[in-house]
Amino acid sequence: MKTLSNYFGKTLNFVQPSIWKRNFELLDGNEVIGTLTYPKFFSVKAEAKIFDNSWEFYEPKWWKNLIEIREPGRELPIASFKPALLKNKETLKLPSGESMILNSNLFSTTIEILDHYSSRLVSLKRKMNVKTTYEIQIEKRSEVLDRNPWVLLLIIYAEINKNRRRSAG
């Protein structure tokens, strides 16, 4: 079975193939590694698939800035993430008591995923484009990322929702 560590040193791309659909793909060249799909156009719930595993990202309450992650068909979340509004550093609590640090610049054009020792695991760069496009560089092998590959898609899901909120008002 493939893991994110297999892509160490490679550059992955996260793209939106069509501006008219809210479907996104994580690509290694032409190979689709994972997808992020919104079932309805205005939905805040998304289905993430990576390495033949699936998860759901959703916001349980529209007035709270909270994202929960669960397996499809389950009611209880396995993890939750509260994006900070004005902070550059955020902590993501993972299911087994582990955590990761997310570091971003002022306009969220660059996001870094750090381990608990503050060493960079992954860097994401947003490309200025009409369609959502990110360039992802896996910079270090990590068992935590291998056990939780949905983290990559969660970060981009949070950024998509943050940009949607900014444009709405």
MDTraj code that builds the backbone (N, CA, C; nanometers):
import mdtraj as md
import numpy as np

residues = "MET LYS THR LEU SER ASN TYR PHE GLY LYS THR LEU ASN PHE VAL GLN PRO SER ILE TRP LYS ARG ASN PHE GLU LEU LEU ASP GLY ASN GLU VAL ILE GLY THR LEU THR TYR PRO LYS PHE PHE SER VAL LYS ALA GLU ALA LYS ILE PHE ASP ASN SER TRP GLU PHE TYR GLU PRO LYS TRP TRP LYS ASN LEU ILE GLU ILE ARG GLU PRO GLY ARG GLU LEU PRO ILE ALA SER PHE LYS PRO ALA LEU LEU LYS ASN LYS GLU THR LEU LYS LEU PRO SER GLY GLU SER MET ILE LEU ASN SER ASN LEU PHE SER THR THR ILE GLU ILE LEU ASP HIS TYR SER SER ARG LEU VAL SER LEU LYS ARG LYS MET ASN VAL LYS THR THR TYR GLU ILE GLN ILE GLU LYS ARG SER GLU VAL LEU ASP ARG ASN PRO TRP VAL LEU LEU LEU ILE ILE TYR ALA GLU ILE ASN LYS ASN ARG ARG ARG SER ALA GLY".split()
xyz = np.array([
    [0.0842, -0.1182, 0.0000],
    [0.0000, 0.0000, 0.0000],
    [0.0888, 0.1246, 0.0000],
    [0.0520, 0.2220, -0.0795],
    [0.1285, 0.3459, -0.0873],
    [0.0969, 0.4353, 0.0317],
    [0.1961, 0.5157, 0.0668],
    [0.1808, 0.6146, 0.1728],
    [0.2373, 0.7473, 0.1229],
    [0.2186, 0.8512, 0.2007],
    [0.2726, 0.9817, 0.1618],
    [0.4251, 0.9826, 0.1647],
    [0.4867, 0.8969, 0.2447],
    [0.6325, 0.8893, 0.2478],
    [0.6896, 0.8411, 0.1149],
    [0.6117, 0.7686, 0.0364],
    [0.6564, 0.7238, -0.0961],
    [0.6773, 0.8416, -0.1907],
    [0.6183, 0.9565, -0.1601],
    [0.6286, 1.0746, -0.2448],
    [0.7305, 1.1738, -0.1904],
    [0.8192, 1.1279, -0.1022],
    [0.9246, 1.2106, -0.0447],
    [1.0108, 1.2683, -0.1563],
    [1.0298, 1.4007, -0.1534],
    [1.1118, 1.4673, -0.2528],
    [1.0390, 1.5014, -0.3815],
    [0.9153, 1.4572, -0.3962],
    [0.8384, 1.4860, -0.5168],
    [0.7488, 1.6069, -0.4947],
    [0.7077, 1.6655, -0.6048],
    [0.6124, 1.7751, -0.6007],
    [0.4785, 1.7232, -0.6505],
    [0.3776, 1.7335, -0.5651],
    [0.2416, 1.6932, -0.6006],
    [0.1621, 1.8189, -0.6340],
    [0.0582, 1.8031, -0.7117],
    [-0.0289, 1.9155, -0.7458],
    [-0.1707, 1.8857, -0.7012],
    [-0.2343, 1.9862, -0.6452],
    [-0.3750, 1.9775, -0.6075],
    [-0.4483, 2.0739, -0.6988],
    [-0.5356, 2.0211, -0.7837],
    [-0.5992, 2.1047, -0.8855],
    [-0.7505, 2.0853, -0.8858],
    [-0.8159, 2.1856, -0.9397],
    [-0.9595, 2.1811, -0.9643],
    [-0.9749, 2.1687, -1.1162],
    [-1.0080, 2.0476, -1.1667],
    [-1.0132, 2.0287, -1.3118],
    [-1.1124, 2.1197, -1.3832],
    [-1.2280, 2.1448, -1.3218],
    [-1.3293, 2.2284, -1.3855],
    [-1.3732, 2.3379, -1.2898],
    [-1.3806, 2.4584, -1.3394],
    [-1.4246, 2.5701, -1.2563],
    [-1.5738, 2.5580, -1.2219],
    [-1.6479, 2.4799, -1.2970],
    [-1.7928, 2.4685, -1.2783],
    [-1.8309, 2.3606, -1.1786],
    [-1.7373, 2.2768, -1.1376],
    [-1.7663, 2.1702, -1.0416],
    [-1.6730, 2.1835, -0.9223],
    [-1.7217, 2.1464, -0.8059],
    [-1.6410, 2.1511, -0.6845],
    [-1.5789, 2.0145, -0.6584],
    [-1.5023, 1.9685, -0.7556],
    [-1.4257, 1.8452, -0.7457],
    [-1.2790, 1.8814, -0.7580],
    [-1.1959, 1.8238, -0.6738],
    [-1.0540, 1.8550, -0.6705],
    [-0.9748, 1.7253, -0.6733],
    [-0.8543, 1.7296, -0.7296],
    [-0.7713, 1.6105, -0.7411],
    [-0.6304, 1.6394, -0.6908],
    [-0.5737, 1.5410, -0.6211],
    [-0.4342, 1.5438, -0.5794],
    [-0.3588, 1.4565, -0.6784],
    [-0.2635, 1.5171, -0.7501],
    [-0.1981, 1.4493, -0.8615],
    [-0.0476, 1.4355, -0.8415],
    [0.0043, 1.3208, -0.8864],
    [0.1477, 1.3004, -0.9027],
    [0.1687, 1.2808, -1.0524],
    [0.2008, 1.3891, -1.1200],
    [0.2060, 1.3842, -1.2669],
    [0.0641, 1.3717, -1.3199],
    [0.0331, 1.2603, -1.3842],
    [-0.1028, 1.2343, -1.4335],
    [-0.1784, 1.1357, -1.3460],
    [-0.1131, 1.0802, -1.2449],
    [-0.1756, 0.9815, -1.1571],
    [-0.2555, 1.0516, -1.0471],
    [-0.3825, 1.0142, -1.0316],
    [-0.4682, 1.0706, -0.9265],
    [-0.4430, 0.9927, -0.7979],
    [-0.3926, 1.0621, -0.6979],
    [-0.3647, 0.9999, -0.5682],
    [-0.4852, 1.0114, -0.4759],
    [-0.5502, 1.1275, -0.4785],
    [-0.6631, 1.1516, -0.3905],
    [-0.7596, 1.2514, -0.4512],
    [-0.8800, 1.2554, -0.3950],
    [-0.9820, 1.3487, -0.4425],
    [-1.0509, 1.4142, -0.3226],
    [-1.1011, 1.5328, -0.3462],
    [-1.1837, 1.6055, -0.2509],
    [-1.3070, 1.6492, -0.3283],
    [-1.4237, 1.5975, -0.2890],
    [-1.5460, 1.6202, -0.3645],
    [-1.6546, 1.6750, -0.2738],
    [-1.7185, 1.7813, -0.3198],
    [-1.8363, 1.8355, -0.2518],
    [-1.9585, 1.7752, -0.3217],
    [-2.0468, 1.7053, -0.2478],
    [-2.1609, 1.6400, -0.3133],
    [-2.2580, 1.7378, -0.3800],
    [-2.2744, 1.8562, -0.3221],
    [-2.3610, 1.9587, -0.3802],
    [-2.2789, 2.0862, -0.3949],
    [-2.3198, 2.1731, -0.4845],
    [-2.2393, 2.2907, -0.5155],
    [-2.2214, 2.3838, -0.3956],
    [-2.3248, 2.4056, -0.3168],
    [-2.3146, 2.4969, -0.2028],
    [-2.2926, 2.4239, -0.0708],
    [-2.2589, 2.2972, -0.0746],
    [-2.2399, 2.2162, 0.0445],
    [-2.1106, 2.2538, 0.1162],
    [-2.1091, 2.2418, 0.2487],
    [-1.9867, 2.2587, 0.3251],
    [-1.9279, 2.1233, 0.3635],
    [-2.0019, 2.0157, 0.3411],
    [-1.9520, 1.8814, 0.3665],
    [-1.8767, 1.8336, 0.2434],
    [-1.7612, 1.7734, 0.2656],
    [-1.6814, 1.7228, 0.1538],
    [-1.6396, 1.5797, 0.1817],
    [-1.6228, 1.5045, 0.0748],
    [-1.5773, 1.3658, 0.0842],
    [-1.4337, 1.3606, 0.0343],
    [-1.3459, 1.3090, 0.1185],
    [-1.2038, 1.2992, 0.0834],
    [-1.1674, 1.1530, 0.0640],
    [-1.0962, 1.1250, -0.0441],
    [-1.0470, 0.9894, -0.0703],
    [-0.8994, 0.9993, -0.1036],
    [-0.8197, 0.9177, -0.0355],
    [-0.6773, 0.9109, -0.0634],
    [-0.6289, 0.7706, -0.0288],
    [-0.5552, 0.7096, -0.1203],
    [-0.5032, 0.5740, -0.1035],
    [-0.6137, 0.4735, -0.0681],
    [-0.7244, 0.4772, -0.1372],
    [-0.8372, 0.3843, -0.1211],
    [-0.9045, 0.3918, 0.0157],
    [-0.8868, 0.5008, 0.0901],
    [-0.9571, 0.5239, 0.2154],
    [-1.0407, 0.6500, 0.2007],
    [-1.1516, 0.6558, 0.2744],
    [-1.2431, 0.7697, 0.2641],
    [-1.2686, 0.8329, 0.3998],
    [-1.2899, 0.9632, 0.3985],
    [-1.3272, 1.0391, 0.5171],
    [-1.4240, 1.1482, 0.4747],
    [-1.4964, 1.2008, 0.5723],
    [-1.5854, 1.3148, 0.5488],
    [-1.5357, 1.4320, 0.6322],
    [-1.5298, 1.5483, 0.5709],
    [-1.4991, 1.6726, 0.6408],
    [-1.6289, 1.7525, 0.6452],
    [-1.6621, 1.8042, 0.7605],
    [-1.7859, 1.8823, 0.7714],
    [-1.7750, 1.9818, 0.8855],
    [-1.8581, 2.0829, 0.8777],
    [-1.8683, 2.1830, 0.9829],
    [-1.9981, 2.1560, 1.0585],
    [-1.9902, 2.1108, 1.1832],
    [-2.1120, 2.0722, 1.2552],
    [-2.2081, 2.1882, 1.2822],
    [-2.1559, 2.3069, 1.3018],
    [-2.2395, 2.4250, 1.3270],
    [-2.1888, 2.5373, 1.2391],
    [-2.2785, 2.6035, 1.1689],
    [-2.2368, 2.7059, 1.0737],
    [-2.1770, 2.8283, 1.1410],
    [-2.2095, 2.8536, 1.2670],
    [-2.1598, 2.9734, 1.3342],
    [-2.0255, 2.9491, 1.4036],
    [-1.9822, 2.8228, 1.4138],
    [-1.8535, 2.7922, 1.4761],
    [-1.7502, 2.7653, 1.3692],
    [-1.6310, 2.8103, 1.3915],
    [-1.5210, 2.7853, 1.3002],
    [-1.4540, 2.6542, 1.3433],
    [-1.5214, 2.5419, 1.3157],
    [-1.4743, 2.4105, 1.3568],
    [-1.4983, 2.3117, 1.2436],
    [-1.3980, 2.2286, 1.2172],
    [-1.4106, 2.1244, 1.1154],
    [-1.3926, 1.9904, 1.1846],
    [-1.4833, 1.8980, 1.1578],
    [-1.4719, 1.7642, 1.2145],
    [-1.4495, 1.6634, 1.1027],
    [-1.3779, 1.5571, 1.1369],
    [-1.3429, 1.4529, 1.0418],
    [-1.4024, 1.3224, 1.0931],
    [-1.4697, 1.2511, 1.0038],
    [-1.5252, 1.1212, 1.0426],
    [-1.5161, 1.0256, 0.9251],
    [-1.5283, 0.8991, 0.9571],
    [-1.5320, 0.7971, 0.8532],
    [-1.6737, 0.7924, 0.7970],
    [-1.6901, 0.7628, 0.6685],
    [-1.8245, 0.7586, 0.6095],
    [-1.9135, 0.6559, 0.6805],
    [-2.0366, 0.6958, 0.7050],
    [-2.1325, 0.6080, 0.7709],
    [-2.1242, 0.6107, 0.9223],
    [-2.0322, 0.6851, 0.9777],
    [-2.0173, 0.6968, 1.1230],
    [-2.0724, 0.8305, 1.1691],
    [-2.1135, 0.8359, 1.2951],
    [-2.1662, 0.9594, 1.3512],
    [-2.0603, 1.0389, 1.4268],
    [-1.9721, 0.9689, 1.4989],
    [-1.8747, 1.0382, 1.5826],
    [-1.7493, 1.0738, 1.5035],
    [-1.6962, 1.1929, 1.5271],
    [-1.5736, 1.2325, 1.4560],
    [-1.4509, 1.1627, 1.5140],
    [-1.3520, 1.1406, 1.4288],
    [-1.2251, 1.0838, 1.4755],
    [-1.1265, 1.1954, 1.5115],
    [-1.1490, 1.3147, 1.4580],
    [-1.0624, 1.4293, 1.4879],
    [-1.1386, 1.5572, 1.4595],
    [-1.0881, 1.6666, 1.5131],
    [-1.1476, 1.7967, 1.4845],
    [-1.0352, 1.8993, 1.4706],
    [-1.0661, 2.0050, 1.3978],
    [-0.9681, 2.1090, 1.3699],
    [-1.0376, 2.2428, 1.3794],
    [-0.9796, 2.3323, 1.4583],
    [-1.0343, 2.4668, 1.4728],
    [-0.9354, 2.5647, 1.4116],
    [-0.9619, 2.6077, 1.2866],
    [-0.8710, 2.7040, 1.2236],
    [-0.8758, 2.8384, 1.2962],
    [-0.7604, 2.8960, 1.3166],
    [-0.7512, 3.0268, 1.3811],
    [-0.7810, 3.1345, 1.2775],
    [-0.8463, 3.2394, 1.3200],
    [-0.8819, 3.3457, 1.2273],
    [-0.7633, 3.4375, 1.1971],
    [-0.6890, 3.4763, 1.2984],
    [-0.5822, 3.5737, 1.2774],
    [-0.4432, 3.5213, 1.3116],
    [-0.4313, 3.3985, 1.3593],
    [-0.3017, 3.3452, 1.3974],
    [-0.2334, 3.2801, 1.2778],
    [-0.1016, 3.2815, 1.2792],
    [-0.0250, 3.2158, 1.1748],
    [0.0068, 3.0711, 1.2102],
    [-0.0010, 3.0355, 1.3395],
    [0.0259, 2.8989, 1.3827],
    [-0.1007, 2.8387, 1.4404],
    [-0.1303, 2.7170, 1.3956],
    [-0.2485, 2.6459, 1.4440],
    [-0.2059, 2.5044, 1.4797],
    [-0.2772, 2.4426, 1.5721],
    [-0.2466, 2.3061, 1.6114],
    [-0.3593, 2.2148, 1.5676],
    [-0.3225, 2.1058, 1.5056],
    [-0.4180, 2.0042, 1.4626],
    [-0.4012, 1.8838, 1.5534],
    [-0.5059, 1.8495, 1.6275],
    [-0.5041, 1.7347, 1.7172],
    [-0.5477, 1.6115, 1.6385],
    [-0.4653, 1.5097, 1.6399],
    [-0.4917, 1.3866, 1.5660],
    [-0.5538, 1.2815, 1.6575],
    [-0.6140, 1.1757, 1.6007],
    [-0.6897, 1.0788, 1.6801],
    [-0.6121, 1.0098, 1.7922],
    [-0.4870, 0.9758, 1.7737],
    [-0.4151, 0.8979, 1.8745],
    [-0.3377, 0.9846, 1.9737],
    [-0.3802, 1.1079, 1.9936],
    [-0.3158, 1.1978, 2.0874],
    [-0.1975, 1.2728, 2.0289],
    [-0.1672, 1.2496, 1.9032],
    [-0.0575, 1.3202, 1.8369],
    [-0.1078, 1.4556, 1.7882],
    [-0.0149, 1.5414, 1.7524],
    [-0.0542, 1.6714, 1.7011],
    [0.0441, 1.7169, 1.5948],
    [-0.0012, 1.8092, 1.5125],
    [0.0809, 1.8722, 1.4101],
    [0.0593, 2.0221, 1.4204],
    [0.1587, 2.0967, 1.3769],
    [0.1504, 2.2421, 1.3780],
    [0.1404, 2.2896, 1.2344],
    [0.0481, 2.3798, 1.2099],
    [0.0314, 2.4396, 1.0777],
    [0.0786, 2.5832, 1.0855],
    [0.1709, 2.6184, 0.9992],
    [0.2285, 2.7517, 0.9982],
    [0.2004, 2.8129, 0.8622],
    [0.1450, 2.9332, 0.8595],
    [0.1150, 2.9970, 0.7314],
    [0.1609, 3.1421, 0.7343],
    [0.1778, 3.1984, 0.6143],
    [0.2140, 3.3392, 0.6075],
    [0.0867, 3.4235, 0.6117],
    [0.1000, 3.5526, 0.6020],
    [-0.0108, 3.6455, 0.6221],
    [-0.1299, 3.6195, 0.5304],
    [-0.1052, 3.5946, 0.4030],
    [-0.2153, 3.5769, 0.3084],
    [-0.2422, 3.4301, 0.2756],
    [-0.1869, 3.3374, 0.3533],
    [-0.2048, 3.1931, 0.3354],
    [-0.1635, 3.1463, 0.1966],
    [-0.0638, 3.2088, 0.1379],
    [-0.0144, 3.1602, 0.0089],
    [0.0827, 3.0450, 0.0285],
    [0.1441, 3.0371, 0.1465],
    [0.2327, 2.9268, 0.1800],
    [0.1914, 2.8704, 0.3149],
    [0.1734, 2.7393, 0.3217],
    [0.1363, 2.6716, 0.4450],
    [0.2373, 2.5609, 0.4681],
    [0.2841, 2.5492, 0.5912],
    [0.3776, 2.4439, 0.6273],
    [0.3132, 2.3544, 0.7316],
    [0.3329, 2.2236, 0.7173],
    [0.2899, 2.1275, 0.8183],
    [0.4154, 2.0853, 0.8926],
    [0.4170, 2.1109, 1.0231],
    [0.5328, 2.0814, 1.1072],
    [0.4989, 1.9708, 1.2053],
    [0.5979, 1.8908, 1.2425],
    [0.5738, 1.7919, 1.3469],
    [0.5896, 1.8579, 1.4835],
    [0.5770, 1.7807, 1.5910],
    [0.5830, 1.8405, 1.7245],
    [0.7234, 1.8881, 1.7617],
    [0.8242, 1.8555, 1.6796],
    [0.9602, 1.9076, 1.6992],
    [0.9843, 2.0330, 1.6154],
    [0.8821, 2.0814, 1.5485],
    [0.8860, 2.1993, 1.4605],
    [0.9744, 2.1811, 1.3383],
    [0.9893, 2.0577, 1.2920],
    [1.0596, 2.0368, 1.1648],
    [0.9545, 2.0197, 1.0550],
    [0.9808, 2.0797, 0.9407],
    [0.8846, 2.0858, 0.8322],
    [0.8681, 1.9488, 0.7653],
    [0.7418, 1.9042, 0.7551],
    [0.7090, 1.7784, 0.6879],
    [0.6625, 1.8038, 0.5454],
    [0.5732, 1.9009, 0.5296],
    [0.5115, 1.9297, 0.4004],
    [0.4995, 2.0806, 0.3846],
    [0.5189, 2.1290, 0.2634],
    [0.4903, 2.2697, 0.2350],
    [0.3912, 2.2762, 0.1198],
    [0.2944, 2.3651, 0.1343],
    [0.1905, 2.3852, 0.0334],
    [0.1994, 2.5290, -0.0154],
    [0.2014, 2.5475, -0.1464],
    [0.2028, 2.6819, -0.2044],
    [0.0797, 2.6976, -0.2924],
    [0.0042, 2.8011, -0.2642],
    [-0.1150, 2.8292, -0.3450],
    [-0.0721, 2.9064, -0.4682],
    [-0.1194, 2.8627, -0.5827],
    [-0.0905, 2.9303, -0.7088],
    [-0.2055, 3.0243, -0.7396],
    [-0.1731, 3.1432, -0.7845],
    [-0.2757, 3.2393, -0.8221],
    [-0.3364, 3.1955, -0.9546],
    [-0.4630, 3.1606, -0.9500],
    [-0.5316, 3.1049, -1.0647],
    [-0.6815, 3.1213, -1.0414],
    [-0.7601, 3.1151, -1.1460],
    [-0.9058, 3.1203, -1.1305],
    [-0.9536, 2.9951, -1.0589],
    [-0.8943, 2.8818, -1.0944],
    [-0.9269, 2.7554, -1.0300],
    [-0.8346, 2.7356, -0.9101],
    [-0.8801, 2.6584, -0.8126],
    [-0.7997, 2.6292, -0.6956],
    [-0.6824, 2.5400, -0.7350],
    [-0.5596, 2.5855, -0.7067],
    [-0.4400, 2.5109, -0.7418],
    [-0.3357, 2.5258, -0.6315],
    [-0.2818, 2.4135, -0.5851],
    [-0.1751, 2.4127, -0.4855],
    [-0.0619, 2.3253, -0.5348],
    [0.0596, 2.3653, -0.5009],
    [0.1778, 2.2842, -0.5261],
    [0.2242, 2.2317, -0.3904],
    [0.2367, 2.0994, -0.3776],
    [0.2658, 2.0367, -0.2494],
    [0.4003, 1.9660, -0.2576],
    [0.4869, 1.9968, -0.1623],
    [0.6197, 1.9354, -0.1570],
    [0.6305, 1.8535, -0.0284],
    [0.6480, 1.7205, -0.0402],
    [0.6702, 1.6340, 0.0757],
    [0.8189, 1.6444, 0.1090],
    [0.8528, 1.7022, 0.2242],
    [0.9915, 1.7320, 0.2559],
    [1.0551, 1.6360, 0.3547],
    [0.9745, 1.5536, 0.4214],
    [1.0293, 1.4616, 0.5199],
    [0.9363, 1.3421, 0.5323],
    [0.9932, 1.2257, 0.5515],
    [0.9114, 1.1056, 0.5761],
    [0.8542, 1.1146, 0.7174],
    [0.7280, 1.0736, 0.7322],
    [0.6631, 1.0843, 0.8622],
    [0.5608, 0.9730, 0.8787],
    [0.5735, 0.8991, 0.9871],
    [0.4757, 0.7942, 1.0168],
    [0.3404, 0.8544, 1.0527],
    [0.3419, 0.9716, 1.1129],
    [0.2165, 1.0381, 1.1499],
    [0.1369, 1.0723, 1.0240],
    [0.2027, 1.1258, 0.9222],
    [0.1347, 1.1552, 0.7958],
    [0.0928, 1.0288, 0.7237],
    [0.1728, 0.9230, 0.7357],
    [0.1371, 0.7964, 0.6712],
    [0.0114, 0.7360, 0.7338],
    [-0.0049, 0.7511, 0.8656],
    [-0.1256, 0.6999, 0.9325],
    [-0.2467, 0.7902, 0.9095],
    [-0.2218, 0.9192, 0.8855],
    [-0.3291, 1.0182, 0.8680],
    [-0.3102, 1.0950, 0.7375],
    [-0.3236, 1.0294, 0.6218],
    [-0.3004, 1.1005, 0.4959],
    [-0.4074, 1.2052, 0.4661],
    [-0.5208, 1.1980, 0.5340],
    [-0.6289, 1.2933, 0.5138],
    [-0.5899, 1.4341, 0.5585],
    [-0.4817, 1.4487, 0.6351],
    [-0.4387, 1.5794, 0.6841],
    [-0.4124, 1.6750, 0.5679],
    [-0.3486, 1.6245, 0.4625],
    [-0.3215, 1.7093, 0.3454],
    [-0.4498, 1.7663, 0.2867],
    [-0.5494, 1.6812, 0.2689],
    [-0.6760, 1.7261, 0.2112],
    [-0.7533, 1.8145, 0.3076],
    [-0.7395, 1.7905, 0.4380],
    [-0.8075, 1.8734, 0.5384],
    [-0.7563, 2.0164, 0.5346],
    [-0.6267, 2.0351, 0.5216],
    [-0.5692, 2.1690, 0.5184],
    [-0.6237, 2.2464, 0.3987],
    [-0.6303, 2.1800, 0.2855],
    [-0.6806, 2.2468, 0.1650],
    [-0.8311, 2.2717, 0.1778],
    [-0.9048, 2.1782, 0.2371],
    [-1.0478, 2.1985, 0.2625],
    [-1.0695, 2.3227, 0.3500],
    [-0.9875, 2.3368, 0.4547],
    [-0.9996, 2.4537, 0.5432],
    [-0.9685, 2.5827, 0.4685],
    [-0.8692, 2.5797, 0.3803],
    [-0.8342, 2.6989, 0.3023],
    [-0.9444, 2.7342, 0.2015],
    [-1.0039, 2.6336, 0.1388],
    [-1.1136, 2.6582, 0.0443],
    [-1.2304, 2.7239, 0.1171],
    [-1.2643, 2.6725, 0.2359],
    [-1.3749, 2.7308, 0.3121],
    [-1.3416, 2.8710, 0.3621],
    [-1.2151, 2.8942, 0.4003],
    [-1.1745, 3.0275, 0.4450],
    [-1.1860, 3.1280, 0.3307],
    [-1.1429, 3.0886, 0.2117],
    [-1.1538, 3.1768, 0.0946],
    [-1.2992, 3.2009, 0.0563],
    [-1.3837, 3.0994, 0.0722],
    [-1.5265, 3.1146, 0.0418],
    [-1.5900, 3.2147, 0.1376],
    [-1.5525, 3.2084, 0.2656],
    [-1.6066, 3.3024, 0.3643],
    [-1.5591, 3.4450, 0.3363],
    [-1.4323, 3.4584, 0.2984],
    [-1.3805, 3.5923, 0.2681],
    [-1.4533, 3.6552, 0.1521],
    [-1.4790, 3.5778, 0.0484],
    [-1.5449, 3.6325, -0.0692],
    [-1.6928, 3.6596, -0.0453],
    [-1.7532, 3.5903, 0.0500],
    [-1.8953, 3.6096, 0.0775],
    [-1.9225, 3.7368, 0.1564],
    [-1.8272, 3.7815, 0.2294],
    [-1.8608, 3.9020, 0.3012],
    [-1.7561, 3.9461, 0.3916],
])
top = md.Topology()
chain = top.add_chain()
for i, resn in enumerate(residues, 1):
    res = top.add_residue(resn, chain, resSeq=i)
    for name in ("N", "CA", "C"):
        top.add_atom(name, md.element.get_by_symbol(name[0]), res)
traj = md.Trajectory(xyz[None], top)
